[in-house]
Amino acid sequence: MPRCDACGADGARQRCPKCQACWFCHKACAKRAWRFHKLYCTDDPALKRHVAVEMAFERIVARKPRTEVPDDAVCYICLDGGDGLLRGCACRGPSAGFAHVDCLVEMAKRDPWILVEGRNMLNRWTMCGTCRQPFAGEVEAEMARRRWRLHRDDLTPFEKRHVCLSASVTLKWNDEPDASDLLYQAGKPCYARDDAVLLMAEIERAEADTNADAALERLTALGARCRHPPLLRGLHAHRMARRLGLLGRFQDALHFAAESIAISAAETGPESNVTLEGMVIYGLLLDDLGRVDEGIAMLTNVLATQTRVLGADHPGTHRTQRLMDTLSAAFDDLPAQFA
């Protein structure tokens, strides 16, 4: 059954009679979504994709937890307070890191790239220019949605392919696979066969394949094409490690995890979020191989680094803490003679 474009529940039965692109549980859901839906509701096939993607982003934003804003917080860009302040990066302090989405968007439009150590480039649409860590939570979703809105009608293939990929990946990792697929198909004609952007999209789609063996086969085939740039090889190695681990091939997965960590550490730094995520996977694989103490030691070091670099309230830090708690609790009921 279709998914409701307002609340995300399965089993929607009412279809918009005009655009035929949106489904709703009932009239209440259709009414609640109308303020966005009406902007793009059309029987024009060329605009139906806009409807589906816009509604998917609306559902993602609605699912994100709201940011608690201190009374004295101000936007670090315009220095004004008031409504609309959000924080979704690793900037820390009682009132640090808050910004208006409009201010972040204007900064990204004027100067989208941040040069780091003379060679690595960070994108202001996806990363904080202050702490240089990826946006998370509500800010990540809002920035992806604003970027899509700004460039969705841009006919320049170069811009279109990057925007489609960025929005497609955000939708994929936020449980909106249908809209993600729409954007992938829209941007695909703009890619050359071995373009790094296309390969990144194909890696993400292969890794998401529900057939584990088919996913591994697709990822393995992509390996020969993922030679440059280094971060593309790192992404491929990271996804291979995840997939091999899920299939129980832990030793093979450990090899790819080590390669992913080495590349990301060299390209983005040893304390970057990408490197730390690779180290988490490595620690979990050590645990799967029976090297429990080594795995817990690795995760303990990662958690300490994330707490220092990203902050105790960052989603990545919370995720590692939950994994640590799970591993520690696994031996709570172990009989004394086996300890």
ZAKETOR-631081 format. One line per 5 residues: number of its first residue (from 1); their letters; for each residue x, y, z of C-alpha. Coordinates in steps of 0.25 Angstrom, whole numbers, plus 5000, padded with zeros to 4 digits. Each point is the difference from the previous one (the first is absolute). Example, Ala and Ser with C-alpha at 12.3 -4.5 7.8 and 13.67 -1.06 7.14 Angstrom:
# ZAKETOR-631081
1 = as = 5049,4982,5031; 5006,5014,4998
***
This chain:
# ZAKETOR-631081
1 = mprcd = 5000,5000,5000; 5005,5014,4997; 5006,5009,5012; 4993,5012,5004; 5007,5013,4996
6 = acgad = 4996,5007,5012; 5003,4991,5012; 5008,4989,4993; 4990,4989,5004; 4999,4988,4991
11 = garqr = 4986,4996,4995; 4996,5014,4994; 4987,4999,4992; 4997,5014,4995; 5007,5005,4988
16 = cpkcq = 5001,5014,4995; 4990,5001,4989; 5008,5011,4993; 5015,4997,5000; 4998,4985,5002
21 = acwfc = 5014,5000,5007; 4996,5001,5015; 4993,4990,5009; 4993,5003,5014; 4994,4992,5011
26 = hkaca = 4988,5009,5000; 4995,5014,4999; 5007,5005,5012; 5013,4996,4995; 4997,5006,4986
31 = krawr = 4996,5013,5007; 5013,5001,5009; 5009,4998,4988; 4992,5009,4991; 5009,5013,5003
36 = fhkly = 5012,4993,4993; 4992,4991,4991; 4993,5011,4993; 5013,5007,4996; 5003,4988,4991
41 = ctddp = 4987,4993,4998; 4998,4999,4985; 4996,4990,4989; 5013,5004,4992; 5009,4987,5000
46 = alkrh = 5012,5009,5000; 4997,5005,5014; 4995,4988,5007; 5014,4996,5004; 5000,5014,5008
51 = vavem = 4988,4996,5007; 5005,4987,5005; 5014,5005,5004; 4994,5012,5007; 4990,4992,5008
56 = aferi = 5012,4990,5004; 5008,5011,5005; 4988,5005,5008; 4998,4987,5007; 5015,4999,5003
61 = varkp = 5000,5014,5007; 4988,4996,5008; 5006,4988,5005; 5013,5007,5005; 5000,5004,5015
66 = rtevp = 4999,5014,5002; 5012,5008,5005; 5000,5006,5014; 5004,5014,4999; 5005,5008,5013
71 = ddavc = 4994,5014,5002; 5013,5007,4997; 5004,4992,4988; 5002,5008,4987; 5004,4997,4986
76 = yicld = 5015,5000,4998; 4998,5005,4986; 4990,5012,5002; 5002,5001,5015; 4985,5001,5002
81 = ggdgl = 4991,4991,5008; 4985,4997,4999; 4993,4989,4994; 5006,4990,4990; 5013,4997,5007
86 = lrgca = 5006,4986,4998; 5012,4993,5003; 5005,4987,4993; 5015,4999,5000; 5011,4998,5010
91 = crgps = 5001,5014,5005; 4999,5000,5015; 4997,5009,5012; 4987,5005,5006; 4997,5009,4988
96 = agfah = 5010,4996,4990; 4997,4995,4986; 4986,5006,4998; 4996,5006,4987; 4988,5003,4991
101 = vdclv = 4998,4991,4988; 4999,5012,4992; 5013,5005,5004; 5007,4987,4997; 4994,4999,4987
106 = emakr = 5004,5014,4996; 5014,4997,5004; 5000,4987,4992; 4995,5007,4988; 5011,5011,5001
111 = dpwil = 5012,4991,5003; 4996,4985,4999; 5014,4994,5002; 5009,5001,5012; 5015,4997,4997
116 = vegrn = 5007,4992,5011; 5015,4999,5001; 5001,5005,4986; 4994,4987,4993; 4988,4994,5006
121 = mlnrw = 4987,5007,4997; 4987,5000,5009; 4987,5003,4995; 4992,5011,5008; 4987,4993,4996
126 = tmcgt = 5003,4988,5008; 5011,5004,5010; 5002,5010,5011; 5011,5011,4996; 5004,5002,5015
131 = crqpf = 5001,4986,5005; 5002,4993,4986; 4991,4989,5004; 4988,4995,4992; 4986,5006,5003
136 = ageve = 4991,4990,5008; 4985,5000,5004; 4991,5011,4996; 5011,5009,4994; 5004,4988,4990
141 = aemar = 4986,4998,4995; 4997,5015,4999; 5013,5003,4992; 4998,4989,4991; 4985,5004,4997
146 = rrwrl = 5005,5015,4998; 5011,4996,4990; 4990,4991,4993; 4990,5012,4999; 5010,5009,4995
151 = hrddl = 5006,4992,4989; 4989,4990,4996; 4996,5008,4988; 5015,5003,4996; 5002,4993,4986
156 = tpfek = 5016,5001,5001; 5004,4985,5000; 5012,5002,5010; 4991,5007,5010; 4988,4990,4998
161 = rhvcl = 5009,4988,5002; 5006,5005,5014; 4986,5005,5005; 4993,4987,4996; 5011,4991,5007
166 = sasvt = 5000,5008,5013; 4985,5000,5001; 4999,4986,4996; 5010,4995,5010; 4993,5008,5011
171 = lkwnd = 4986,4995,4997; 5006,4985,4999; 5006,5001,5014; 4988,5006,5006; 4990,4989,4995
176 = epdas = 4995,5006,4988; 5004,4990,4989; 4990,5004,4990; 5003,5014,4999; 5015,4997,5000
181 = dllyq = 4998,4991,4988; 4993,5011,4993; 5012,5010,5002; 5010,4989,4996; 4992,4998,4987
186 = agkpc = 4999,5014,4997; 5015,5003,5001; 5005,4987,4994; 5000,5006,4985; 5009,5011,5005
191 = yardd = 5011,4990,5004; 5012,4994,4992; 5001,4985,5002; 5012,5001,5010; 4997,5014,5006
196 = avllm = 5003,5000,5014; 4986,5006,5004; 4993,4988,4992; 5009,4990,5007; 4997,5005,5014
201 = aeier = 4985,5000,4996; 5001,4985,4995; 5008,4996,5013; 4989,5006,5009; 4989,4993,4992
206 = aeadt = 5008,4986,4999; 5002,5001,5015; 4985,5002,5003; 4996,4988,4991; 4992,4991,5010
211 = nadaa = 5006,4987,4993; 5013,4999,5007; 5007,4991,4990; 4995,5009,4989; 5005,5012,5007
216 = lerlt = 5014,4994,5002; 5001,4996,4986; 4996,5015,4995; 5010,5006,5010; 5011,4990,4996
221 = algar = 4998,5004,4985; 5000,5015,5003; 5014,4998,5007; 5008,5000,4987; 4994,5013,4996
226 = crhpp = 5002,5007,5013; 5015,5004,4999; 4999,5015,5001; 4999,5009,5008; 5005,4993,5013
231 = llrgl = 4987,5004,5007; 4992,4992,4990; 5009,4988,5003; 4998,5002,5015; 4985,5000,4998
236 = hahrm = 5000,4987,4992; 5009,4994,5011; 4990,5004,5011; 4988,4995,4993; 5007,4987,4997
241 = arrlg = 5004,4998,5014; 4985,5002,5005; 4995,4991,4990; 5010,4989,5002; 4998,5001,5015
246 = llgrf = 4985,4998,4998; 5003,4987,4993; 5009,4995,5011; 5013,5001,4992; 5006,5008,5011
251 = qdalh = 5015,4998,4996; 4998,5005,4986; 4992,5012,5006; 5011,5003,5009; 5009,5002,4988
256 = faaes = 4991,5010,4994; 4997,5007,5013; 5015,5002,5002; 5001,5006,4986; 4989,5009,5002
261 = iaisa = 5006,5006,5013; 5013,5002,4993; 4995,5008,4989; 4990,5008,5008; 5011,5003,5010
266 = aetgp = 5009,5005,4989; 4990,5008,4992; 4991,5006,5011; 5008,4998,5013; 5001,4990,5011
271 = esnvt = 4989,5006,5008; 4990,5003,4989; 4986,4994,5001; 5003,4991,4988; 5013,4994,5006
276 = legmv = 4993,4998,5014; 4988,4993,4993; 5010,4990,4993; 5006,4998,5014; 4987,4996,5006
281 = iygll = 4998,4990,4989; 5014,4994,5002; 4997,4999,5015; 4987,4993,4998; 5007,4990,4990
286 = lddlg = 5011,4997,5011; 4988,4996,5009; 4994,4991,4990; 5013,4993,4998; 5001,4997,5015
291 = rvdeg = 5010,5011,5003; 4991,5006,5010; 5010,5008,5008; 5006,5006,4988; 4987,5004,4994
296 = iamlt = 4995,5006,5013; 5013,5008,5001; 4999,5005,4986; 4986,5005,5003; 5004,5006,5013
301 = nvlat = 5011,5008,4993; 4990,5005,4989; 4989,5004,5010; 5011,5008,5008; 5004,5007,4987
306 = qtrvl = 4985,5002,4996; 4997,5006,5013; 5012,5010,4999; 4999,5003,4985; 4985,4999,4997
311 = gadhp = 4994,5002,5014; 4992,4991,5010; 4987,5004,4993; 5004,4997,4986; 4992,4989,4993
316 = gthrt = 5013,4992,4997; 5004,5001,5014; 4987,4994,5005; 5000,4989,4989; 5014,4995,5005
321 = qrlmd = 4995,5001,5015; 4988,4991,4997; 5010,4990,4993; 5009,5000,5012; 4988,4998,5009
326 = tlsaa = 4995,4988,4991; 5014,4993,5000; 5002,5002,5015; 4986,4995,5003; 5003,4987,4992
331 = fddlp = 5008,4994,5011; 4991,5005,5012; 4994,4986,5002; 5012,4992,4997; 5002,4989,5010
336 = aqfa = 5012,5002,5009; 5007,4987,4995; 5000,5006,4986; 5005,5014,5003
***
